[in-house]
Amino acid sequence: MKYVVTPALSTSQVFLNELTATSLAHRAIRHPYLQDLAEGSLPDLRFALADFAYHYYGYSAHFPRYLTAVISRL
């Protein structure tokens, strides 16, 4: 989705609009597991939430290190 720059929209607002549109179009947003989790349509929701939290920890625990690596390369 492209937004037209008008006097009413600042450059930062255009950037945020495009970033939002790009993020919402990403395939991770439509991941079947996350959709089923959001809808509560998994057979064992308690297990699914525990499983998600267990695996998500691995990504979130190392996020500061990943972010520091990206910043150091900018």
mmCIF file as gemmi writes it, N, C-alpha and C atoms, coordinates in Angstrom:
data_model
loop_
_atom_site.group_PDB
_atom_site.id
_atom_site.type_symbol
_atom_site.label_atom_id
_atom_site.label_alt_id
_atom_site.label_comp_id
_atom_site.label_asym_id
_atom_site.label_entity_id
_atom_site.label_seq_id
_atom_site.pdbx_PDB_ins_code
_atom_site.Cartn_x
_atom_site.Cartn_y
_atom_site.Cartn_z
_atom_site.occupancy
_atom_site.B_iso_or_equiv
_atom_site.pdbx_formal_charge
_atom_site.auth_seq_id
_atom_site.auth_asym_id
_atom_site.pdbx_PDB_model_num
ATOM 1 N N . MET Axp A 1 ? 0.844 -1.16 0 1 0 ? 1 A 1
ATOM 2 C CA . MET Axp A 1 ? 0 0 0 1 0 ? 1 A 1
ATOM 3 C C . MET Axp A 1 ? 0.901 1.238 0 1 0 ? 1 A 1
ATOM 4 N N . LYS Axp A 2 ? 0.714 2.121 -0.931 1 0 ? 2 A 1
ATOM 5 C CA . LYS Axp A 2 ? 1.487 3.355 -1.026 1 0 ? 2 A 1
ATOM 6 C C . LYS Axp A 2 ? 0.634 4.514 -0.564 1 0 ? 2 A 1
ATOM 7 N N . TYR Axp A 3 ? 1.272 5.4 0.167 1 0 ? 3 A 1
ATOM 8 C CA . TYR Axp A 3 ? 0.601 6.608 0.632 1 0 ? 3 A 1
ATOM 9 C C . TYR Axp A 3 ? 1.159 7.79 -0.13 1 0 ? 3 A 1
ATOM 10 N N . VAL Axp A 4 ? 0.3 8.695 -0.522 1 0 ? 4 A 1
ATOM 11 C CA . VAL Axp A 4 ? 0.701 9.884 -1.258 1 0 ? 4 A 1
ATOM 12 C C . VAL Axp A 4 ? 1.068 10.958 -0.252 1 0 ? 4 A 1
ATOM 13 N N . VAL Axp A 5 ? 2.229 11.579 -0.485 1 0 ? 5 A 1
ATOM 14 C CA . VAL Axp A 5 ? 2.66 12.654 0.408 1 0 ? 5 A 1
ATOM 15 C C . VAL Axp A 5 ? 1.842 13.899 0.096 1 0 ? 5 A 1
ATOM 16 N N . THR Axp A 6 ? 1.159 14.363 1.111 1 0 ? 6 A 1
ATOM 17 C CA . THR Axp A 6 ? 0.392 15.594 0.981 1 0 ? 6 A 1
ATOM 18 C C . THR Axp A 6 ? 0.868 16.535 2.075 1 0 ? 6 A 1
ATOM 19 N N . PRO Axp A 7 ? 0.552 17.8 1.974 1 0 ? 7 A 1
ATOM 20 C CA . PRO Axp A 7 ? 0.979 18.716 3.033 1 0 ? 7 A 1
ATOM 21 C C . PRO Axp A 7 ? 0.509 18.288 4.422 1 0 ? 7 A 1
ATOM 22 N N . ALA Axp A 8 ? -0.591 17.557 4.49 1 0 ? 8 A 1
ATOM 23 C CA . ALA Axp A 8 ? -1.132 17.134 5.777 1 0 ? 8 A 1
ATOM 24 C C . ALA Axp A 8 ? -0.329 15.984 6.391 1 0 ? 8 A 1
ATOM 25 N N . LEU Axp A 9 ? 0.401 15.225 5.57 1 0 ? 9 A 1
ATOM 26 C CA . LEU Axp A 9 ? 1.176 14.092 6.071 1 0 ? 9 A 1
ATOM 27 C C . LEU Axp A 9 ? 2.66 14.444 6.098 1 0 ? 9 A 1
ATOM 28 N N . SER Axp A 10 ? 3.265 14.321 7.264 1 0 ? 10 A 1
ATOM 29 C CA . SER Axp A 10 ? 4.692 14.569 7.372 1 0 ? 10 A 1
ATOM 30 C C . SER Axp A 10 ? 5.457 13.37 6.816 1 0 ? 10 A 1
ATOM 31 N N . THR Axp A 11 ? 6.725 13.572 6.564 1 0 ? 11 A 1
ATOM 32 C CA . THR Axp A 11 ? 7.564 12.491 6.064 1 0 ? 11 A 1
ATOM 33 C C . THR Axp A 11 ? 7.601 11.342 7.062 1 0 ? 11 A 1
ATOM 34 N N . SER Axp A 12 ? 7.666 11.659 8.347 1 0 ? 12 A 1
ATOM 35 C CA . SER Axp A 12 ? 7.695 10.597 9.348 1 0 ? 12 A 1
ATOM 36 C C . SER Axp A 12 ? 6.377 9.822 9.368 1 0 ? 12 A 1
ATOM 37 N N . GLN Axp A 13 ? 5.267 10.504 9.169 1 0 ? 13 A 1
ATOM 38 C CA . GLN Axp A 13 ? 3.974 9.815 9.153 1 0 ? 13 A 1
ATOM 39 C C . GLN Axp A 13 ? 3.868 8.907 7.933 1 0 ? 13 A 1
ATOM 40 N N . VAL Axp A 14 ? 4.367 9.356 6.807 1 0 ? 14 A 1
ATOM 41 C CA . VAL Axp A 14 ? 4.375 8.517 5.603 1 0 ? 14 A 1
ATOM 42 C C . VAL Axp A 14 ? 5.221 7.275 5.851 1 0 ? 14 A 1
ATOM 43 N N . PHE Axp A 15 ? 6.392 7.476 6.453 1 0 ? 15 A 1
ATOM 44 C CA . PHE Axp A 15 ? 7.265 6.341 6.755 1 0 ? 15 A 1
ATOM 45 C C . PHE Axp A 15 ? 6.56 5.349 7.678 1 0 ? 15 A 1
ATOM 46 N N . LEU Axp A 16 ? 5.934 5.844 8.73 1 0 ? 16 A 1
ATOM 47 C CA . LEU Axp A 16 ? 5.226 4.96 9.66 1 0 ? 16 A 1
ATOM 48 C C . LEU Axp A 16 ? 4.065 4.237 8.985 1 0 ? 16 A 1
ATOM 49 N N . ASN Axp A 17 ? 3.35 4.919 8.123 1 0 ? 17 A 1
ATOM 50 C CA . ASN Axp A 17 ? 2.252 4.281 7.383 1 0 ? 17 A 1
ATOM 51 C C . ASN Axp A 17 ? 2.776 3.142 6.51 1 0 ? 17 A 1
ATOM 52 N N . GLU Axp A 18 ? 3.885 3.391 5.827 1 0 ? 18 A 1
ATOM 53 C CA . GLU Axp A 18 ? 4.459 2.362 4.955 1 0 ? 18 A 1
ATOM 54 C C . GLU Axp A 18 ? 5.021 1.208 5.778 1 0 ? 18 A 1
ATOM 55 N N . LEU Axp A 19 ? 5.654 1.517 6.894 1 0 ? 19 A 1
ATOM 56 C CA . LEU Axp A 19 ? 6.185 0.474 7.764 1 0 ? 19 A 1
ATOM 57 C C . LEU Axp A 19 ? 5.064 -0.398 8.324 1 0 ? 19 A 1
ATOM 58 N N . THR Axp A 20 ? 3.982 0.239 8.718 1 0 ? 20 A 1
ATOM 59 C CA . THR Axp A 20 ? 2.821 -0.494 9.226 1 0 ? 20 A 1
ATOM 60 C C . THR Axp A 20 ? 2.239 -1.404 8.15 1 0 ? 20 A 1
ATOM 61 N N . ALA Axp A 21 ? 2.07 -0.874 6.955 1 0 ? 21 A 1
ATOM 62 C CA . ALA Axp A 21 ? 1.518 -1.67 5.852 1 0 ? 21 A 1
ATOM 63 C C . ALA Axp A 21 ? 2.427 -2.851 5.512 1 0 ? 21 A 1
ATOM 64 N N . THR Axp A 22 ? 3.72 -2.608 5.49 1 0 ? 22 A 1
ATOM 65 C CA . THR Axp A 22 ? 4.674 -3.678 5.196 1 0 ? 22 A 1
ATOM 66 C C . THR Axp A 22 ? 4.631 -4.751 6.28 1 0 ? 22 A 1
ATOM 67 N N . SER Axp A 23 ? 4.58 -4.324 7.533 1 0 ? 23 A 1
ATOM 68 C CA . SER Axp A 23 ? 4.536 -5.274 8.651 1 0 ? 23 A 1
ATOM 69 C C . SER Axp A 23 ? 3.282 -6.133 8.595 1 0 ? 23 A 1
ATOM 70 N N . LEU Axp A 24 ? 2.143 -5.511 8.34 1 0 ? 24 A 1
ATOM 71 C CA . LEU Axp A 24 ? 0.881 -6.254 8.305 1 0 ? 24 A 1
ATOM 72 C C . LEU Axp A 24 ? 0.771 -7.174 7.099 1 0 ? 24 A 1
ATOM 73 N N . ALA Axp A 25 ? 1.575 -6.92 6.073 1 0 ? 25 A 1
ATOM 74 C CA . ALA Axp A 25 ? 1.557 -7.774 4.887 1 0 ? 25 A 1
ATOM 75 C C . ALA Axp A 25 ? 2.534 -8.944 5.006 1 0 ? 25 A 1
ATOM 76 N N . HIS Axp A 26 ? 3.341 -8.955 6.058 1 0 ? 26 A 1
ATOM 77 C CA . HIS Axp A 26 ? 4.345 -10.01 6.213 1 0 ? 26 A 1
ATOM 78 C C . HIS Axp A 26 ? 3.674 -11.358 6.463 1 0 ? 26 A 1
ATOM 79 N N . ARG Axp A 27 ? 4.278 -12.408 5.961 1 0 ? 27 A 1
ATOM 80 C CA . ARG Axp A 27 ? 3.681 -13.743 6.065 1 0 ? 27 A 1
ATOM 81 C C . ARG Axp A 27 ? 3.595 -14.235 7.504 1 0 ? 27 A 1
ATOM 82 N N . ALA Axp A 28 ? 4.435 -13.712 8.387 1 0 ? 28 A 1
ATOM 83 C CA . ALA Axp A 28 ? 4.372 -14.14 9.791 1 0 ? 28 A 1
ATOM 84 C C . ALA Axp A 28 ? 3.049 -13.761 10.436 1 0 ? 28 A 1
ATOM 85 N N . ILE Axp A 29 ? 2.434 -12.689 9.976 1 0 ? 29 A 1
ATOM 86 C CA . ILE Axp A 29 ? 1.143 -12.256 10.511 1 0 ? 29 A 1
ATOM 87 C C . ILE Axp A 29 ? 0.068 -13.299 10.214 1 0 ? 29 A 1
ATOM 88 N N . ARG Axp A 30 ? 0.222 -14.001 9.118 1 0 ? 30 A 1
ATOM 89 C CA . ARG Axp A 30 ? -0.773 -14.993 8.718 1 0 ? 30 A 1
ATOM 90 C C . ARG Axp A 30 ? -0.322 -16.428 9.024 1 0 ? 30 A 1
ATOM 91 N N . HIS Axp A 31 ? 0.617 -16.588 9.944 1 0 ? 31 A 1
ATOM 92 C CA . HIS Axp A 31 ? 1.105 -17.926 10.293 1 0 ? 31 A 1
ATOM 93 C C . HIS Axp A 31 ? -0.053 -18.729 10.902 1 0 ? 31 A 1
ATOM 94 N N . PRO Axp A 32 ? -0.298 -19.936 10.394 1 0 ? 32 A 1
ATOM 95 C CA . PRO Axp A 32 ? -1.447 -20.729 10.867 1 0 ? 32 A 1
ATOM 96 C C . PRO Axp A 32 ? -1.44 -20.968 12.376 1 0 ? 32 A 1
ATOM 97 N N . TYR Axp A 33 ? -0.277 -21.232 12.954 1 0 ? 33 A 1
ATOM 98 C CA . TYR Axp A 33 ? -0.21 -21.481 14.398 1 0 ? 33 A 1
ATOM 99 C C . TYR Axp A 33 ? -0.639 -20.242 15.17 1 0 ? 33 A 1
ATOM 100 N N . LEU Axp A 34 ? -0.134 -19.069 14.778 1 0 ? 34 A 1
ATOM 101 C CA . LEU Axp A 34 ? -0.491 -17.839 15.477 1 0 ? 34 A 1
ATOM 102 C C . LEU Axp A 34 ? -1.962 -17.478 15.265 1 0 ? 34 A 1
ATOM 103 N N . GLN Axp A 35 ? -2.482 -17.758 14.085 1 0 ? 35 A 1
ATOM 104 C CA . GLN Axp A 35 ? -3.905 -17.504 13.847 1 0 ? 35 A 1
ATOM 105 C C . GLN Axp A 35 ? -4.769 -18.41 14.723 1 0 ? 35 A 1
ATOM 106 N N . ASP Axp A 36 ? -4.416 -19.687 14.78 1 0 ? 36 A 1
ATOM 107 C CA . ASP Axp A 36 ? -5.173 -20.625 15.625 1 0 ? 36 A 1
ATOM 108 C C . ASP Axp A 36 ? -5.062 -20.243 17.097 1 0 ? 36 A 1
ATOM 109 N N . LEU Axp A 37 ? -3.888 -19.801 17.505 1 0 ? 37 A 1
ATOM 110 C CA . LEU Axp A 37 ? -3.688 -19.365 18.887 1 0 ? 37 A 1
ATOM 111 C C . LEU Axp A 37 ? -4.563 -18.15 19.191 1 0 ? 37 A 1
ATOM 112 N N . ALA Axp A 38 ? -4.588 -17.191 18.27 1 0 ? 38 A 1
ATOM 113 C CA . ALA Axp A 38 ? -5.4 -15.986 18.461 1 0 ? 38 A 1
ATOM 114 C C . ALA Axp A 38 ? -6.89 -16.314 18.508 1 0 ? 38 A 1
ATOM 115 N N . GLU Axp A 39 ? -7.312 -17.288 17.71 1 0 ? 39 A 1
ATOM 116 C CA . GLU Axp A 39 ? -8.724 -17.661 17.651 1 0 ? 39 A 1
ATOM 117 C C . GLU Axp A 39 ? -9.112 -18.634 18.761 1 0 ? 39 A 1
ATOM 118 N N . GLY Axp A 40 ? -8.11 -19.187 19.439 1 0 ? 40 A 1
ATOM 119 C CA . GLY Axp A 40 ? -8.394 -20.168 20.477 1 0 ? 40 A 1
ATOM 120 C C . GLY Axp A 40 ? -8.896 -21.484 19.92 1 0 ? 40 A 1
ATOM 121 N N . SER Axp A 41 ? -8.522 -21.79 18.69 1 0 ? 41 A 1
ATOM 122 C CA . SER Axp A 41 ? -9.058 -22.995 18.038 1 0 ? 41 A 1
ATOM 123 C C . SER Axp A 41 ? -8.107 -24.187 18.093 1 0 ? 41 A 1
ATOM 124 N N . LEU Axp A 42 ? -7.127 -24.14 18.967 1 0 ? 42 A 1
ATOM 125 C CA . LEU Axp A 42 ? -6.228 -25.286 19.119 1 0 ? 42 A 1
ATOM 126 C C . LEU Axp A 42 ? -6.856 -26.294 20.085 1 0 ? 42 A 1
ATOM 127 N N . PRO Axp A 43 ? -6.563 -27.582 19.911 1 0 ? 43 A 1
ATOM 128 C CA . PRO Axp A 43 ? -7.2 -28.597 20.745 1 0 ? 43 A 1
ATOM 129 C C . PRO Axp A 43 ? -6.883 -28.446 22.24 1 0 ? 43 A 1
ATOM 130 N N . ASP Axp A 44 ? -5.658 -28.031 22.569 1 0 ? 44 A 1
ATOM 131 C CA . ASP Axp A 44 ? -5.254 -27.854 23.968 1 0 ? 44 A 1
ATOM 132 C C . ASP Axp A 44 ? -4.622 -26.473 24.092 1 0 ? 44 A 1
ATOM 133 N N . LEU Axp A 45 ? -5.435 -25.478 24.362 1 0 ? 45 A 1
ATOM 134 C CA . LEU Axp A 45 ? -4.975 -24.093 24.389 1 0 ? 45 A 1
ATOM 135 C C . LEU Axp A 45 ? -3.931 -23.866 25.48 1 0 ? 45 A 1
ATOM 136 N N . ARG Axp A 46 ? -4.1 -24.495 26.622 1 0 ? 46 A 1
ATOM 137 C CA . ARG Axp A 46 ? -3.125 -24.338 27.717 1 0 ? 46 A 1
ATOM 138 C C . ARG Axp A 46 ? -1.748 -24.831 27.282 1 0 ? 46 A 1
ATOM 139 N N . PHE Axp A 47 ? -1.701 -26.01 26.665 1 0 ? 47 A 1
ATOM 140 C CA . PHE Axp A 47 ? -0.426 -26.536 26.167 1 0 ? 47 A 1
ATOM 141 C C . PHE Axp A 47 ? 0.137 -25.622 25.08 1 0 ? 47 A 1
ATOM 142 N N . ALA Axp A 48 ? -0.722 -25.162 24.19 1 0 ? 48 A 1
ATOM 143 C CA . ALA Axp A 48 ? -0.267 -24.307 23.089 1 0 ? 48 A 1
ATOM 144 C C . ALA Axp A 48 ? 0.363 -23.018 23.613 1 0 ? 48 A 1
ATOM 145 N N . LEU Axp A 49 ? -0.256 -22.416 24.626 1 0 ? 49 A 1
ATOM 146 C CA . LEU Axp A 49 ? 0.294 -21.194 25.204 1 0 ? 49 A 1
ATOM 147 C C . LEU Axp A 49 ? 1.634 -21.462 25.892 1 0 ? 49 A 1
ATOM 148 N N . ALA Axp A 50 ? 1.725 -22.564 26.615 1 0 ? 50 A 1
ATOM 149 C CA . ALA Axp A 50 ? 2.98 -22.923 27.272 1 0 ? 50 A 1
ATOM 150 C C . ALA Axp A 50 ? 4.064 -23.202 26.239 1 0 ? 50 A 1
ATOM 151 N N . ASP Axp A 51 ? 3.713 -23.909 25.183 1 0 ? 51 A 1
ATOM 152 C CA . ASP Axp A 51 ? 4.662 -24.222 24.116 1 0 ? 51 A 1
ATOM 153 C C . ASP Axp A 51 ? 5.141 -22.946 23.421 1 0 ? 51 A 1
ATOM 154 N N . PHE Axp A 52 ? 4.207 -22.052 23.136 1 0 ? 52 A 1
ATOM 155 C CA . PHE Axp A 52 ? 4.564 -20.786 22.494 1 0 ? 52 A 1
ATOM 156 C C . PHE Axp A 52 ? 5.508 -19.992 23.391 1 0 ? 52 A 1
ATOM 157 N N . ALA Axp A 53 ? 5.189 -19.884 24.682 1 0 ? 53 A 1
ATOM 158 C CA . ALA Axp A 53 ? 6.026 -19.135 25.619 1 0 ? 53 A 1
ATOM 159 C C . ALA Axp A 53 ? 7.416 -19.755 25.721 1 0 ? 53 A 1
ATOM 160 N N . TYR Axp A 54 ? 7.48 -21.066 25.757 1 0 ? 54 A 1
ATOM 161 C CA . TYR Axp A 54 ? 8.765 -21.757 25.845 1 0 ? 54 A 1
ATOM 162 C C . TYR Axp A 54 ? 9.643 -21.428 24.635 1 0 ? 54 A 1
ATOM 163 N N . HIS Axp A 55 ? 9.083 -21.501 23.446 1 0 ? 55 A 1
ATOM 164 C CA . HIS Axp A 55 ? 9.863 -21.245 22.234 1 0 ? 55 A 1
ATOM 165 C C . HIS Axp A 55 ? 10.116 -19.756 22.019 1 0 ? 55 A 1
ATOM 166 N N . TYR Axp A 56 ? 9.174 -18.925 22.39 1 0 ? 56 A 1
ATOM 167 C CA . TYR Axp A 56 ? 9.336 -17.48 22.21 1 0 ? 56 A 1
ATOM 168 C C . TYR Axp A 56 ? 10.472 -16.945 23.066 1 0 ? 56 A 1
ATOM 169 N N . TYR Axp A 57 ? 10.681 -17.549 24.22 1 0 ? 57 A 1
ATOM 170 C CA . TYR Axp A 57 ? 11.752 -17.105 25.108 1 0 ? 57 A 1
ATOM 171 C C . TYR Axp A 57 ? 13.102 -17.111 24.392 1 0 ? 57 A 1
ATOM 172 N N . GLY Axp A 58 ? 13.342 -18.119 23.586 1 0 ? 58 A 1
ATOM 173 C CA . GLY Axp A 58 ? 14.61 -18.206 22.856 1 0 ? 58 A 1
ATOM 174 C C . GLY Axp A 58 ? 14.842 -17.023 21.939 1 0 ? 58 A 1
ATOM 175 N N . TYR Axp A 59 ? 13.788 -16.509 21.345 1 0 ? 59 A 1
ATOM 176 C CA . TYR Axp A 59 ? 13.916 -15.347 20.472 1 0 ? 59 A 1
ATOM 177 C C . TYR Axp A 59 ? 14.067 -14.066 21.281 1 0 ? 59 A 1
ATOM 178 N N . SER Axp A 60 ? 13.221 -13.914 22.286 1 0 ? 60 A 1
ATOM 179 C CA . SER Axp A 60 ? 13.228 -12.653 23.035 1 0 ? 60 A 1
ATOM 180 C C . SER Axp A 60 ? 14.44 -12.521 23.952 1 0 ? 60 A 1
ATOM 181 N N . ALA Axp A 61 ? 14.958 -13.615 24.473 1 0 ? 61 A 1
ATOM 182 C CA . ALA Axp A 61 ? 16.095 -13.547 25.38 1 0 ? 61 A 1
ATOM 183 C C . ALA Axp A 61 ? 17.342 -13.001 24.686 1 0 ? 61 A 1
ATOM 184 N N . HIS Axp A 62 ? 17.486 -13.295 23.418 1 0 ? 62 A 1
ATOM 185 C CA . HIS Axp A 62 ? 18.677 -12.86 22.683 1 0 ? 62 A 1
ATOM 186 C C . HIS Axp A 62 ? 18.456 -11.582 21.88 1 0 ? 62 A 1
ATOM 187 N N . PHE Axp A 63 ? 17.273 -11.01 21.967 1 0 ? 63 A 1
ATOM 188 C CA . PHE Axp A 63 ? 16.973 -9.814 21.183 1 0 ? 63 A 1
ATOM 189 C C . PHE Axp A 63 ? 17.944 -8.669 21.436 1 0 ? 63 A 1
ATOM 190 N N . PRO Axp A 64 ? 18.268 -8.347 22.708 1 0 ? 64 A 1
ATOM 191 C CA . PRO Axp A 64 ? 19.217 -7.236 22.922 1 0 ? 64 A 1
ATOM 192 C C . PRO Axp A 64 ? 20.563 -7.473 22.236 1 0 ? 64 A 1
ATOM 193 N N . ARG Axp A 65 ? 21.027 -8.706 22.236 1 0 ? 65 A 1
ATOM 194 C CA . ARG Axp A 65 ? 22.298 -9.015 21.568 1 0 ? 65 A 1
ATOM 195 C C . ARG Axp A 65 ? 22.178 -8.831 20.053 1 0 ? 65 A 1
ATOM 196 N N . TYR Axp A 66 ? 21.067 -9.289 19.484 1 0 ? 66 A 1
ATOM 197 C CA . TYR Axp A 66 ? 20.854 -9.108 18.047 1 0 ? 66 A 1
ATOM 198 C C . TYR Axp A 66 ? 20.779 -7.622 17.704 1 0 ? 66 A 1
ATOM 199 N N . LEU Axp A 67 ? 20.064 -6.869 18.522 1 0 ? 67 A 1
ATOM 200 C CA . LEU Axp A 67 ? 19.918 -5.441 18.289 1 0 ? 67 A 1
ATOM 201 C C . LEU Axp A 67 ? 21.263 -4.725 18.391 1 0 ? 67 A 1
ATOM 202 N N . THR Axp A 68 ? 22.068 -5.092 19.36 1 0 ? 68 A 1
ATOM 203 C CA . THR Axp A 68 ? 23.401 -4.494 19.514 1 0 ? 68 A 1
ATOM 204 C C . THR Axp A 68 ? 24.267 -4.803 18.289 1 0 ? 68 A 1
ATOM 205 N N . ALA Axp A 69 ? 24.169 -6.001 17.766 1 0 ? 69 A 1
ATOM 206 C CA . ALA Axp A 69 ? 24.93 -6.361 16.564 1 0 ? 69 A 1
ATOM 207 C C . ALA Axp A 69 ? 24.508 -5.533 15.367 1 0 ? 69 A 1
ATOM 208 N N . VAL Axp A 70 ? 23.205 -5.323 15.221 1 0 ? 70 A 1
ATOM 209 C CA . VAL Axp A 70 ? 22.706 -4.514 14.108 1 0 ? 70 A 1
ATOM 210 C C . VAL Axp A 70 ? 23.167 -3.062 14.263 1 0 ? 70 A 1
ATOM 211 N N . ILE Axp A 71 ? 23.061 -2.527 15.466 1 0 ? 71 A 1
ATOM 212 C CA . ILE Axp A 71 ? 23.476 -1.142 15.714 1 0 ? 71 A 1
ATOM 213 C C . ILE Axp A 71 ? 24.957 -0.967 15.427 1 0 ? 71 A 1
ATOM 214 N N . SER Axp A 72 ? 25.771 -1.925 15.792 1 0 ? 72 A 1
ATOM 215 C CA . SER Axp A 72 ? 27.214 -1.792 15.581 1 0 ? 72 A 1
ATOM 216 C C . SER Axp A 72 ? 27.579 -1.803 14.099 1 0 ? 72 A 1
ATOM 217 N N . ARG Axp A 73 ? 26.679 -2.311 13.273 1 0 ? 73 A 1
ATOM 218 C CA . ARG Axp A 73 ? 26.959 -2.365 11.822 1 0 ? 73 A 1
ATOM 219 C C . ARG Axp A 73 ? 26.379 -1.175 11.066 1 0 ? 73 A 1
ATOM 220 N N . LEU Axp A 74 ? 25.68 -0.315 11.756 1 0 ? 74 A 1
ATOM 221 C CA . LEU Axp A 74 ? 25.086 0.859 11.092 1 0 ? 74 A 1
ATOM 222 C C . LEU Axp A 74 ? 26.105 1.957 10.91 1 0 ? 74 A 1
